[in-house]
């Protein structure tokens, strides 16, 4: 990396921490905030909490490739600035809504501008040598993981101490600070707003993604990983309460959640660097297989400490999965459309975020919470099989494929 690239990398790392942390600050009190709008039944609150949680992912799923395409054409810095300003505005307004419908609309609007992290990853990926992509993207993952780890804790404390409205204001200010880092810290080579070659139109790119074995496999695996992860996350607190029936369930659930995040934080850079050295496909196969071996025992634990240890080990392994899939896209995607293709990958992941809780809730209602771990392991096993198939298939050039269409 050049000194300028290293400088941009550090700014993006800090901004990702601020944005990821700010977005997750809302999670601990989302249901509690809905209750302040009126005297609602538990079923009503739970139903709206699910809809409001999913709303952001639905609009983000649609917008991610659009932001990527615009960034490829006009530059990444303007899009990062627009995302930050849009996020800060929508979060600030959330502190002043008076109904669940208004809250829902703002969460949808927030999803429209929730492209900061995938756009920043595409920006760093584009300006990172291919041989260092795993290590670099793994380090970037540490920034967003750190924010996700500390965000809910800070958000919960702020909501208890100063109330919801002021908490939303502080979150908006934190995102605005990230915007200032981008505005004054990022130096991007000037991009001329010229049209990309006709061959890189949206239709050709989509066709090529679905016909490029490695590219489609990566995106499908990314979706499976999110389905597996999100199938258990909403149910983890209930599982903790079954294992440790005390009055401190919220605290113990937070520790259990954090165990995964800590493992992720510790190992993501290492797995990315190992992928640079010996091959992303090999390391991805190992991590998928090893993850299955620590997911299944979680269904049989009898003490909370056993679950915490297994969640930590799972976090250590899962920390490499996203950086490796991103590095594989960096390796396969043409530089001219890096942002748009990263956007489609993010859309696959958002689809997994939406489907995961639905599948997890359905499976838990039939076979109990412990059965969800078997479904999670099954999704990881399918991912392993797809990756093994893609590794054995003949190599394809994305550029040649798209030009032949």
Secondary structure, 3 states (H helix, E strand, C coil): CCHHHHHHHHHHHHHHHHHHHHHHHCHHHHHHHHHCCCCCCHHHHHHHHHHHHHHHHHHHHHHHHHHHHHHHHHCHHHHHHHHHHHHHHHHHHHCCCCCHHHHHHHHHHHHHCCCHHHHHHHHHHHCCCHHHHHHHHHHHHHHHHHHHHHHHHHHHHHHHHHCHHHHHHHHHHHHHHHHHHHHHHCCCCCCCCCCCCHHHCHHHHHHHHHHCHHHHHHHHHHHHHHHHHHHHHCCHHHHHHHHCCCCCHHHHHHHHHHHHHHHHHHHHHHHHHHHHHHCHHHHHHHHHHHHHHHHHHHHCCCCHHHHHHHHHHHHHHHCCHHHHHHHHHHHHCCHHHHHHHHHHHHHHHHHHHHHHHHHHHHHHHHHCCHHHHHHHHHHHHHHHHHHHHHHHCCCCCHHHHHHHC
